[in-house]
Amino acid sequence: MKQGWLFATRKNRTLFSNCKRRMENSLLLLQCFMAGVMLKKFSMKEPNRRSLFRKKNAIVKQWLKIRRGKYPNAMK
């Protein structure tokens, strides 16, 4: 029973899953941010503008998904 103490009550279980979800979402945000940084570096030495815009749009789309509440906890 000792190792199961965290999941002993329903409240604890929801707390735990919220925490986990929030962590995943912050990781997503971090990925988006890093992608933005990479994009900036990339744009310095990228001759082909079209591929650059494609990358940028993908990142923006992911941001919008997060903002629109596909991941509701991401902004907490």
PDB file with SEQRES, HELIX, SHEET and CRYST1 records, atoms N, CA, C and O in Angstrom:
SEQRES   1 A   76  MET LYS GLN GLY TRP LEU PHE ALA THR ARG LYS ASN ARG          
SEQRES   2 A   76  THR LEU PHE SER ASN CYS LYS ARG ARG MET GLU ASN SER          
SEQRES   3 A   76  LEU LEU LEU LEU GLN CYS PHE MET ALA GLY VAL MET LEU          
SEQRES   4 A   76  LYS LYS PHE SER MET LYS GLU PRO ASN ARG ARG SER LEU          
SEQRES   5 A   76  PHE ARG LYS LYS ASN ALA ILE VAL LYS GLN TRP LEU LYS          
SEQRES   6 A   76  ILE ARG ARG GLY LYS TYR PRO ASN ALA MET LYS                  
HELIX    1 AA1 LYS A    2  PHE A    7  5                                   6    
HELIX    2 AA2 ARG A   10  MET A   44  1                                  35    
HELIX    3 AA3 ARG A   49  ARG A   68  1                                  20    
CRYST1    1.000    1.000    1.000  90.00  90.00  90.00 P 1           1          
ATOM      1  N   MET A   1       0.836  -1.210   0.000  1.00  0.00           N  
ATOM      2  CA  MET A   1       0.000   0.000   0.000  1.00  0.00           C  
ATOM      3  C   MET A   1       0.869   1.257   0.000  1.00  0.00           C  
ATOM      4  O   MET A   1       0.453   2.330  -0.438  1.00  0.00           O  
ATOM      5  N   LYS A   2       2.093   1.084   0.509  1.00  0.00           N  
ATOM      6  CA  LYS A   2       2.948   2.257   0.691  1.00  0.00           C  
ATOM      7  C   LYS A   2       3.187   3.016  -0.613  1.00  0.00           C  
ATOM      8  O   LYS A   2       3.099   4.243  -0.653  1.00  0.00           O  
ATOM      9  N   GLN A   3       3.495   2.261  -1.696  1.00  0.00           N  
ATOM     10  CA  GLN A   3       3.831   2.968  -2.937  1.00  0.00           C  
ATOM     11  C   GLN A   3       2.598   3.521  -3.631  1.00  0.00           C  
ATOM     12  O   GLN A   3       2.725   4.332  -4.548  1.00  0.00           O  
ATOM     13  N   GLY A   4       1.397   3.098  -3.213  1.00  0.00           N  
ATOM     14  CA  GLY A   4       0.190   3.582  -3.860  1.00  0.00           C  
ATOM     15  C   GLY A   4      -0.410   4.800  -3.182  1.00  0.00           C  
ATOM     16  O   GLY A   4      -1.540   5.184  -3.484  1.00  0.00           O  
ATOM     17  N   TRP A   5       0.327   5.407  -2.279  1.00  0.00           N  
ATOM     18  CA  TRP A   5      -0.264   6.490  -1.470  1.00  0.00           C  
ATOM     19  C   TRP A   5      -0.664   7.690  -2.316  1.00  0.00           C  
ATOM     20  O   TRP A   5      -1.604   8.410  -1.979  1.00  0.00           O  
ATOM     21  N   LEU A   6       0.058   7.903  -3.427  1.00  0.00           N  
ATOM     22  CA  LEU A   6      -0.211   9.083  -4.245  1.00  0.00           C  
ATOM     23  C   LEU A   6      -1.589   9.006  -4.891  1.00  0.00           C  
ATOM     24  O   LEU A   6      -2.258  10.020  -5.088  1.00  0.00           O  
ATOM     25  N   PHE A   7      -2.001   7.769  -5.220  1.00  0.00           N  
ATOM     26  CA  PHE A   7      -3.272   7.595  -5.912  1.00  0.00           C  
ATOM     27  C   PHE A   7      -4.375   7.165  -4.960  1.00  0.00           C  
ATOM     28  O   PHE A   7      -5.407   6.640  -5.378  1.00  0.00           O  
ATOM     29  N   ALA A   8      -4.141   7.396  -3.663  1.00  0.00           N  
ATOM     30  CA  ALA A   8      -5.089   6.883  -2.672  1.00  0.00           C  
ATOM     31  C   ALA A   8      -6.472   7.503  -2.846  1.00  0.00           C  
ATOM     32  O   ALA A   8      -7.482   6.805  -2.749  1.00  0.00           O  
ATOM     33  N   THR A   9      -6.521   8.789  -3.099  1.00  0.00           N  
ATOM     34  CA  THR A   9      -7.824   9.440  -3.229  1.00  0.00           C  
ATOM     35  C   THR A   9      -8.015   9.927  -4.649  1.00  0.00           C  
ATOM     36  O   THR A   9      -7.057  10.106  -5.401  1.00  0.00           O  
ATOM     37  N   ARG A  10      -9.250  10.133  -4.995  1.00  0.00           N  
ATOM     38  CA  ARG A  10      -9.552  10.629  -6.334  1.00  0.00           C  
ATOM     39  C   ARG A  10      -8.971  12.024  -6.526  1.00  0.00           C  
ATOM     40  O   ARG A  10      -8.503  12.375  -7.609  1.00  0.00           O  
ATOM     41  N   LYS A  11      -9.011  12.811  -5.457  1.00  0.00           N  
ATOM     42  CA  LYS A  11      -8.502  14.185  -5.539  1.00  0.00           C  
ATOM     43  C   LYS A  11      -7.019  14.173  -5.915  1.00  0.00           C  
ATOM     44  O   LYS A  11      -6.576  14.911  -6.795  1.00  0.00           O  
ATOM     45  N   ASN A  12      -6.276  13.322  -5.228  1.00  0.00           N  
ATOM     46  CA  ASN A  12      -4.854  13.225  -5.534  1.00  0.00           C  
ATOM     47  C   ASN A  12      -4.631  12.826  -6.984  1.00  0.00           C  
ATOM     48  O   ASN A  12      -3.730  13.326  -7.658  1.00  0.00           O  
ATOM     49  N   ARG A  13      -5.476  11.914  -7.443  1.00  0.00           N  
ATOM     50  CA  ARG A  13      -5.293  11.430  -8.803  1.00  0.00           C  
ATOM     51  C   ARG A  13      -5.480  12.570  -9.801  1.00  0.00           C  
ATOM     52  O   ARG A  13      -4.697  12.726 -10.739  1.00  0.00           O  
ATOM     53  N   THR A  14      -6.532  13.365  -9.584  1.00  0.00           N  
ATOM     54  CA  THR A  14      -6.759  14.463 -10.534  1.00  0.00           C  
ATOM     55  C   THR A  14      -5.651  15.496 -10.425  1.00  0.00           C  
ATOM     56  O   THR A  14      -5.207  16.043 -11.435  1.00  0.00           O  
ATOM     57  N   LEU A  15      -5.205  15.763  -9.217  1.00  0.00           N  
ATOM     58  CA  LEU A  15      -4.094  16.699  -9.036  1.00  0.00           C  
ATOM     59  C   LEU A  15      -2.897  16.229  -9.842  1.00  0.00           C  
ATOM     60  O   LEU A  15      -2.253  17.002 -10.551  1.00  0.00           O  
ATOM     61  N   PHE A  16      -2.617  14.942  -9.713  1.00  0.00           N  
ATOM     62  CA  PHE A  16      -1.441  14.391 -10.376  1.00  0.00           C  
ATOM     63  C   PHE A  16      -1.571  14.509 -11.891  1.00  0.00           C  
ATOM     64  O   PHE A  16      -0.627  14.912 -12.570  1.00  0.00           O  
ATOM     65  N   SER A  17      -2.760  14.153 -12.426  1.00  0.00           N  
ATOM     66  CA  SER A  17      -2.897  14.175 -13.880  1.00  0.00           C  
ATOM     67  C   SER A  17      -2.857  15.614 -14.393  1.00  0.00           C  
ATOM     68  O   SER A  17      -2.309  15.871 -15.465  1.00  0.00           O  
ATOM     69  N   ASN A  18      -3.431  16.556 -13.636  1.00  0.00           N  
ATOM     70  CA  ASN A  18      -3.351  17.961 -14.046  1.00  0.00           C  
ATOM     71  C   ASN A  18      -1.905  18.402 -14.127  1.00  0.00           C  
ATOM     72  O   ASN A  18      -1.490  19.073 -15.072  1.00  0.00           O  
ATOM     73  N   CYS A  19      -1.159  18.013 -13.128  1.00  0.00           N  
ATOM     74  CA  CYS A  19       0.249  18.387 -13.066  1.00  0.00           C  
ATOM     75  C   CYS A  19       0.977  17.844 -14.289  1.00  0.00           C  
ATOM     76  O   CYS A  19       1.759  18.543 -14.932  1.00  0.00           O  
ATOM     77  N   LYS A  20       0.698  16.579 -14.592  1.00  0.00           N  
ATOM     78  CA  LYS A  20       1.356  15.946 -15.723  1.00  0.00           C  
ATOM     79  C   LYS A  20       0.999  16.665 -17.022  1.00  0.00           C  
ATOM     80  O   LYS A  20       1.857  16.942 -17.861  1.00  0.00           O  
ATOM     81  N   ARG A  21      -0.312  16.962 -17.161  1.00  0.00           N  
ATOM     82  CA  ARG A  21      -0.768  17.601 -18.390  1.00  0.00           C  
ATOM     83  C   ARG A  21      -0.102  18.957 -18.538  1.00  0.00           C  
ATOM     84  O   ARG A  21       0.320  19.344 -19.628  1.00  0.00           O  
ATOM     85  N   ARG A  22      -0.012  19.679 -17.416  1.00  0.00           N  
ATOM     86  CA  ARG A  22       0.581  21.008 -17.475  1.00  0.00           C  
ATOM     87  C   ARG A  22       2.043  20.912 -17.901  1.00  0.00           C  
ATOM     88  O   ARG A  22       2.536  21.740 -18.667  1.00  0.00           O  
ATOM     89  N   MET A  23       2.724  19.894 -17.396  1.00  0.00           N  
ATOM     90  CA  MET A  23       4.121  19.719 -17.769  1.00  0.00           C  
ATOM     91  C   MET A  23       4.243  19.464 -19.272  1.00  0.00           C  
ATOM     92  O   MET A  23       5.091  20.049 -19.946  1.00  0.00           O  
ATOM     93  N   GLU A  24       3.382  18.582 -19.787  1.00  0.00           N  
ATOM     94  CA  GLU A  24       3.429  18.288 -21.220  1.00  0.00           C  
ATOM     95  C   GLU A  24       3.206  19.556 -22.021  1.00  0.00           C  
ATOM     96  O   GLU A  24       3.887  19.803 -23.016  1.00  0.00           O  
ATOM     97  N   ASN A  25       2.244  20.362 -21.577  1.00  0.00           N  
ATOM     98  CA  ASN A  25       1.920  21.578 -22.326  1.00  0.00           C  
ATOM     99  C   ASN A  25       3.061  22.574 -22.286  1.00  0.00           C  
ATOM    100  O   ASN A  25       3.354  23.235 -23.282  1.00  0.00           O  
ATOM    101  N   SER A  26       3.714  22.682 -21.118  1.00  0.00           N  
ATOM    102  CA  SER A  26       4.816  23.637 -21.061  1.00  0.00           C  
ATOM    103  C   SER A  26       5.959  23.150 -21.953  1.00  0.00           C  
ATOM    104  O   SER A  26       6.698  23.948 -22.530  1.00  0.00           O  
ATOM    105  N   LEU A  27       6.089  21.818 -22.052  1.00  0.00           N  
ATOM    106  CA  LEU A  27       7.094  21.294 -22.979  1.00  0.00           C  
ATOM    107  C   LEU A  27       6.756  21.678 -24.413  1.00  0.00           C  
ATOM    108  O   LEU A  27       7.632  22.042 -25.199  1.00  0.00           O  
ATOM    109  N   LEU A  28       5.461  21.590 -24.740  1.00  0.00           N  
ATOM    110  CA  LEU A  28       5.025  21.994 -26.086  1.00  0.00           C  
ATOM    111  C   LEU A  28       5.378  23.451 -26.350  1.00  0.00           C  
ATOM    112  O   LEU A  28       5.900  23.803 -27.408  1.00  0.00           O  
ATOM    113  N   LEU A  29       5.080  24.289 -25.360  1.00  0.00           N  
ATOM    114  CA  LEU A  29       5.369  25.718 -25.518  1.00  0.00           C  
ATOM    115  C   LEU A  29       6.853  25.928 -25.736  1.00  0.00           C  
ATOM    116  O   LEU A  29       7.277  26.721 -26.576  1.00  0.00           O  
ATOM    117  N   LEU A  30       7.635  25.189 -24.950  1.00  0.00           N  
ATOM    118  CA  LEU A  30       9.078  25.315 -25.067  1.00  0.00           C  
ATOM    119  C   LEU A  30       9.537  24.922 -26.474  1.00  0.00           C  
ATOM    120  O   LEU A  30      10.403  25.565 -27.065  1.00  0.00           O  
ATOM    121  N   GLN A  31       8.931  23.844 -26.994  1.00  0.00           N  
ATOM    122  CA  GLN A  31       9.272  23.414 -28.350  1.00  0.00           C  
ATOM    123  C   GLN A  31       8.957  24.512 -29.355  1.00  0.00           C  
ATOM    124  O   GLN A  31       9.751  24.798 -30.251  1.00  0.00           O  
ATOM    125  N   CYS A  32       7.779  25.125 -29.194  1.00  0.00           N  
ATOM    126  CA  CYS A  32       7.401  26.195 -30.111  1.00  0.00           C  
ATOM    127  C   CYS A  32       8.413  27.321 -30.035  1.00  0.00           C  
ATOM    128  O   CYS A  32       8.864  27.843 -31.055  1.00  0.00           O  
ATOM    129  N   PHE A  33       8.761  27.686 -28.811  1.00  0.00           N  
ATOM    130  CA  PHE A  33       9.709  28.783 -28.613  1.00  0.00           C  
ATOM    131  C   PHE A  33      11.046  28.457 -29.262  1.00  0.00           C  
ATOM    132  O   PHE A  33      11.629  29.273 -29.975  1.00  0.00           O  
ATOM    133  N   MET A  34      11.515  27.241 -28.996  1.00  0.00           N  
ATOM    134  CA  MET A  34      12.802  26.839 -29.557  1.00  0.00           C  
ATOM    135  C   MET A  34      12.736  26.832 -31.078  1.00  0.00           C  
ATOM    136  O   MET A  34      13.690  27.214 -31.755  1.00  0.00           O  
ATOM    137  N   ALA A  35      11.593  26.392 -31.605  1.00  0.00           N  
ATOM    138  CA  ALA A  35      11.433  26.376 -33.054  1.00  0.00           C  
ATOM    139  C   ALA A  35      11.518  27.799 -33.586  1.00  0.00           C  
ATOM    140  O   ALA A  35      12.107  28.038 -34.640  1.00  0.00           O  
ATOM    141  N   GLY A  36      10.929  28.743 -32.858  1.00  0.00           N  
ATOM    142  CA  GLY A  36      11.001  30.137 -33.258  1.00  0.00           C  
ATOM    143  C   GLY A  36      12.432  30.634 -33.283  1.00  0.00           C  
ATOM    144  O   GLY A  36      12.848  31.325 -34.213  1.00  0.00           O  
ATOM    145  N   VAL A  37      13.179  30.276 -32.254  1.00  0.00           N  
ATOM    146  CA  VAL A  37      14.589  30.687 -32.183  1.00  0.00           C  
ATOM    147  C   VAL A  37      15.371  30.082 -33.341  1.00  0.00           C  
ATOM    148  O   VAL A  37      16.162  30.757 -33.999  1.00  0.00           O  
ATOM    149  N   MET A  38      15.133  28.793 -33.573  1.00  0.00           N  
ATOM    150  CA  MET A  38      15.818  28.120 -34.666  1.00  0.00           C  
ATOM    151  C   MET A  38      15.471  28.783 -35.999  1.00  0.00           C  
ATOM    152  O   MET A  38      16.320  28.944 -36.875  1.00  0.00           O  
ATOM    153  N   LEU A  39      14.211  29.159 -36.122  1.00  0.00           N  
ATOM    154  CA  LEU A  39      13.748  29.771 -37.364  1.00  0.00           C  
ATOM    155  C   LEU A  39      14.507  31.067 -37.614  1.00  0.00           C  
ATOM    156  O   LEU A  39      14.888  31.376 -38.743  1.00  0.00           O  
ATOM    157  N   LYS A  40      14.716  31.811 -36.546  1.00  0.00           N  
ATOM    158  CA  LYS A  40      15.409  33.079 -36.676  1.00  0.00           C  
ATOM    159  C   LYS A  40      16.836  32.850 -37.170  1.00  0.00           C  
ATOM    160  O   LYS A  40      17.321  33.546 -38.062  1.00  0.00           O  
ATOM    161  N   LYS A  41      17.498  31.856 -36.567  1.00  0.00           N  
ATOM    162  CA  LYS A  41      18.850  31.525 -37.002  1.00  0.00           C  
ATOM    163  C   LYS A  41      18.834  31.055 -38.445  1.00  0.00           C  
ATOM    164  O   LYS A  41      19.697  31.395 -39.254  1.00  0.00           O  
ATOM    165  N   PHE A  42      17.807  30.253 -38.733  1.00  0.00           N  
ATOM    166  CA  PHE A  42      17.693  29.630 -40.046  1.00  0.00           C  
ATOM    167  C   PHE A  42      17.497  30.685 -41.122  1.00  0.00           C  
ATOM    168  O   PHE A  42      18.034  30.565 -42.223  1.00  0.00           O  
ATOM    169  N   SER A  43      16.725  31.722 -40.802  1.00  0.00           N  
ATOM    170  CA  SER A  43      16.383  32.726 -41.806  1.00  0.00           C  
ATOM    171  C   SER A  43      17.603  33.556 -42.209  1.00  0.00           C  
ATOM    172  O   SER A  43      17.626  34.160 -43.282  1.00  0.00           O  
ATOM    173  N   MET A  44      18.610  33.580 -41.345  1.00  0.00           N  
ATOM    174  CA  MET A  44      19.815  34.339 -41.678  1.00  0.00           C  
ATOM    175  C   MET A  44      20.501  33.746 -42.894  1.00  0.00           C  
ATOM    176  O   MET A  44      21.000  34.473 -43.753  1.00  0.00           O  
ATOM    177  N   LYS A  45      20.524  32.390 -42.965  1.00  0.00           N  
ATOM    178  CA  LYS A  45      21.317  31.762 -44.024  1.00  0.00           C  
ATOM    179  C   LYS A  45      20.453  30.932 -44.970  1.00  0.00           C  
ATOM    180  O   LYS A  45      20.933  29.984 -45.592  1.00  0.00           O  
ATOM    181  N   GLU A  46      19.167  31.299 -45.073  1.00  0.00           N  
ATOM    182  CA  GLU A  46      18.265  30.518 -45.921  1.00  0.00           C  
ATOM    183  C   GLU A  46      17.976  31.267 -47.222  1.00  0.00           C  
ATOM    184  O   GLU A  46      17.300  32.295 -47.209  1.00  0.00           O  
ATOM    185  N   PRO A  47      18.484  30.756 -48.340  1.00  0.00           N  
ATOM    186  CA  PRO A  47      18.235  31.450 -49.606  1.00  0.00           C  
ATOM    187  C   PRO A  47      16.808  31.251 -50.122  1.00  0.00           C  
ATOM    188  O   PRO A  47      16.247  32.123 -50.786  1.00  0.00           O  
ATOM    189  N   ASN A  48      16.239  30.096 -49.806  1.00  0.00           N  
ATOM    190  CA  ASN A  48      14.918  29.778 -50.332  1.00  0.00           C  
ATOM    191  C   ASN A  48      13.826  30.277 -49.378  1.00  0.00           C  
ATOM    192  O   ASN A  48      13.586  29.683 -48.327  1.00  0.00           O  
ATOM    193  N   ARG A  49      13.175  31.369 -49.760  1.00  0.00           N  
ATOM    194  CA  ARG A  49      12.220  32.014 -48.851  1.00  0.00           C  
ATOM    195  C   ARG A  49      10.977  31.154 -48.621  1.00  0.00           C  
ATOM    196  O   ARG A  49      10.382  31.190 -47.544  1.00  0.00           O  
ATOM    197  N   ARG A  50      10.594  30.390 -49.628  1.00  0.00           N  
ATOM    198  CA  ARG A  50       9.334  29.661 -49.519  1.00  0.00           C  
ATOM    199  C   ARG A  50       9.385  28.626 -48.398  1.00  0.00           C  
ATOM    200  O   ARG A  50       8.438  28.501 -47.621  1.00  0.00           O  
ATOM    201  N   SER A  51      10.490  27.884 -48.313  1.00  0.00           N  
ATOM    202  CA  SER A  51      10.594  26.863 -47.267  1.00  0.00           C  
ATOM    203  C   SER A  51      10.604  27.536 -45.892  1.00  0.00           C  
ATOM    204  O   SER A  51      10.087  26.998 -44.913  1.00  0.00           O  
ATOM    205  N   LEU A  52      11.200  28.712 -45.848  1.00  0.00           N  
ATOM    206  CA  LEU A  52      11.222  29.473 -44.597  1.00  0.00           C  
ATOM    207  C   LEU A  52       9.795  29.794 -44.146  1.00  0.00           C  
ATOM    208  O   LEU A  52       9.435  29.610 -42.983  1.00  0.00           O  
ATOM    209  N   PHE A  53       8.991  30.281 -45.106  1.00  0.00           N  
ATOM    210  CA  PHE A  53       7.619  30.635 -44.743  1.00  0.00           C  
ATOM    211  C   PHE A  53       6.830  29.408 -44.334  1.00  0.00           C  
ATOM    212  O   PHE A  53       5.982  29.484 -43.444  1.00  0.00           O  
ATOM    213  N   ARG A  54       7.096  28.283 -44.968  1.00  0.00           N  
ATOM    214  CA  ARG A  54       6.395  27.060 -44.619  1.00  0.00           C  
ATOM    215  C   ARG A  54       6.689  26.696 -43.161  1.00  0.00           C  
ATOM    216  O   ARG A  54       5.789  26.345 -42.399  1.00  0.00           O  
ATOM    217  N   LYS A  55       7.967  26.787 -42.795  1.00  0.00           N  
ATOM    218  CA  LYS A  55       8.345  26.474 -41.417  1.00  0.00           C  
ATOM    219  C   LYS A  55       7.669  27.432 -40.446  1.00  0.00           C  
ATOM    220  O   LYS A  55       7.144  27.022 -39.411  1.00  0.00           O  
ATOM    221  N   LYS A  56       7.691  28.710 -40.797  1.00  0.00           N  
ATOM    222  CA  LYS A  56       7.098  29.717 -39.924  1.00  0.00           C  
ATOM    223  C   LYS A  56       5.613  29.450 -39.729  1.00  0.00           C  
ATOM    224  O   LYS A  56       5.103  29.547 -38.613  1.00  0.00           O  
ATOM    225  N   ASN A  57       4.921  29.115 -40.809  1.00  0.00           N  
ATOM    226  CA  ASN A  57       3.490  28.871 -40.708  1.00  0.00           C  
ATOM    227  C   ASN A  57       3.176  27.678 -39.821  1.00  0.00           C  
ATOM    228  O   ASN A  57       2.193  27.691 -39.080  1.00  0.00           O  
ATOM    229  N   ALA A  58       4.004  26.655 -39.894  1.00  0.00           N  
ATOM    230  CA  ALA A  58       3.788  25.477 -39.061  1.00  0.00           C  
ATOM    231  C   ALA A  58       3.879  25.867 -37.591  1.00  0.00           C  
ATOM    232  O   ALA A  58       3.065  25.443 -36.770  1.00  0.00           O  
ATOM    233  N   ILE A  59       4.883  26.682 -37.274  1.00  0.00           N  
ATOM    234  CA  ILE A  59       5.062  27.096 -35.886  1.00  0.00           C  
ATOM    235  C   ILE A  59       3.883  27.950 -35.424  1.00  0.00           C  
ATOM    236  O   ILE A  59       3.350  27.753 -34.332  1.00  0.00           O  
ATOM    237  N   VAL A  60       3.488  28.892 -36.263  1.00  0.00           N  
ATOM    238  CA  VAL A  60       2.380  29.768 -35.907  1.00  0.00           C  
ATOM    239  C   VAL A  60       1.114  28.955 -35.685  1.00  0.00           C  
ATOM    240  O   VAL A  60       0.349  29.215 -34.756  1.00  0.00           O  
ATOM    241  N   LYS A  61       0.899  27.958 -36.558  1.00  0.00           N  
ATOM    242  CA  LYS A  61      -0.290  27.111 -36.413  1.00  0.00           C  
ATOM    243  C   LYS A  61      -0.292  26.413 -35.067  1.00  0.00           C  
ATOM    244  O   LYS A  61      -1.325  26.329 -34.403  1.00  0.00           O  
ATOM    245  N   GLN A  62       0.872  25.910 -34.666  1.00  0.00           N  
ATOM    246  CA  GLN A  62       0.933  25.193 -33.395  1.00  0.00           C  
ATOM    247  C   GLN A  62       0.632  26.151 -32.243  1.00  0.00           C  
ATOM    248  O   GLN A  62      -0.082  25.798 -31.305  1.00  0.00           O  
ATOM    249  N   TRP A  63       1.181  27.361 -32.319  1.00  0.00           N  
ATOM    250  CA  TRP A  63       0.901  28.366 -31.289  1.00  0.00           C  
ATOM    251  C   TRP A  63      -0.593  28.615 -31.187  1.00  0.00           C  
ATOM    252  O   TRP A  63      -1.158  28.668 -30.095  1.00  0.00           O  
ATOM    253  N   LEU A  64      -1.237  28.772 -32.368  1.00  0.00           N  
ATOM    254  CA  LEU A  64      -2.661  29.074 -32.375  1.00  0.00           C  
ATOM    255  C   LEU A  64      -3.453  27.932 -31.765  1.00  0.00           C  
ATOM    256  O   LEU A  64      -4.419  28.158 -31.037  1.00  0.00           O  
ATOM    257  N   LYS A  65      -3.047  26.711 -32.059  1.00  0.00           N  
ATOM    258  CA  LYS A  65      -3.727  25.562 -31.469  1.00  0.00           C  
ATOM    259  C   LYS A  65      -3.692  25.668 -29.962  1.00  0.00           C  
ATOM    260  O   LYS A  65      -4.699  25.455 -29.286  1.00  0.00           O  
ATOM    261  N   ILE A  66      -2.511  26.003 -29.437  1.00  0.00           N  
ATOM    262  CA  ILE A  66      -2.368  26.094 -27.984  1.00  0.00           C  
ATOM    263  C   ILE A  66      -3.220  27.235 -27.453  1.00  0.00           C  
ATOM    264  O   ILE A  66      -3.917  27.081 -26.450  1.00  0.00           O  
ATOM    265  N   ARG A  67      -3.165  28.381 -28.126  1.00  0.00           N  
ATOM    266  CA  ARG A  67      -3.903  29.543 -27.645  1.00  0.00           C  
ATOM    267  C   ARG A  67      -5.412  29.310 -27.687  1.00  0.00           C  
ATOM    268  O   ARG A  67      -6.147  29.771 -26.813  1.00  0.00           O  
ATOM    269  N   ARG A  68      -5.863  28.588 -28.716  1.00  0.00           N  
ATOM    270  CA  ARG A  68      -7.300  28.394 -28.889  1.00  0.00           C  
ATOM    271  C   ARG A  68      -7.874  27.383 -27.934  1.00  0.00           C  
ATOM    272  O   ARG A  68      -9.089  27.200 -27.873  1.00  0.00           O  
ATOM    273  N   GLY A  69      -7.010  26.721 -27.185  1.00  0.00           N  
ATOM    274  CA  GLY A  69      -7.532  25.826 -26.165  1.00  0.00           C  
ATOM    275  C   GLY A  69      -7.560  24.381 -26.572  1.00  0.00           C  
ATOM    276  O   GLY A  69      -8.308  23.590 -25.997  1.00  0.00           O  
ATOM    277  N   LYS A  70      -6.749  24.012 -27.565  1.00  0.00           N  
ATOM    278  CA  LYS A  70      -6.566  22.583 -27.793  1.00  0.00           C  
ATOM    279  C   LYS A  70      -5.829  22.021 -26.582  1.00  0.00           C  
ATOM    280  O   LYS A  70      -6.066  20.885 -26.168  1.00  0.00           O  
ATOM    281  N   TYR A  71      -4.937  22.828 -26.020  1.00  0.00           N  
ATOM    282  CA  TYR A  71      -4.251  22.460 -24.789  1.00  0.00           C  
ATOM    283  C   TYR A  71      -4.603  23.515 -23.748  1.00  0.00           C  
ATOM    284  O   TYR A  71      -3.872  24.492 -23.591  1.00  0.00           O  
ATOM    285  N   PRO A  72      -5.707  23.332 -23.037  1.00  0.00           N  
ATOM    286  CA  PRO A  72      -6.245  24.412 -22.186  1.00  0.00           C  
ATOM    287  C   PRO A  72      -5.319  24.831 -21.048  1.00  0.00           C  
ATOM    288  O   PRO A  72      -5.396  25.965 -20.574  1.00  0.00           O  
ATOM    289  N   ASN A  73      -4.439  23.923 -20.602  1.00  0.00           N  
ATOM    290  CA  ASN A  73      -3.603  24.279 -19.462  1.00  0.00           C  
ATOM    291  C   ASN A  73      -2.293  24.931 -19.849  1.00  0.00           C  
ATOM    292  O   ASN A  73      -1.504  25.324 -18.990  1.00  0.00           O  
ATOM    293  N   ALA A  74      -2.065  25.045 -21.151  1.00  0.00           N  
ATOM    294  CA  ALA A  74      -0.741  25.466 -21.599  1.00  0.00           C  
ATOM    295  C   ALA A  74      -0.390  26.865 -21.119  1.00  0.00           C  
ATOM    296  O   ALA A  74       0.782  27.168 -20.898  1.00  0.00           O  
ATOM    297  N   MET A  75      -1.390  27.717 -20.958  1.00  0.00           N  
ATOM    298  CA  MET A  75      -1.086  29.093 -20.610  1.00  0.00           C  
ATOM    299  C   MET A  75      -1.102  29.364 -19.108  1.00  0.00           C  
ATOM    300  O   MET A  75      -0.906  30.498 -18.670  1.00  0.00           O  
ATOM    301  N   LYS A  76      -1.337  28.312 -18.326  1.00  0.00           N  
ATOM    302  CA  LYS A  76      -1.404  28.544 -16.876  1.00  0.00           C  
ATOM    303  C   LYS A  76      -0.019  28.649 -16.286  1.00  0.00           C  
ATOM    304  O   LYS A  76       0.124  28.844 -15.079  1.00  0.00           O  
TER     305      LYS A  76                                                      
END                                                                             
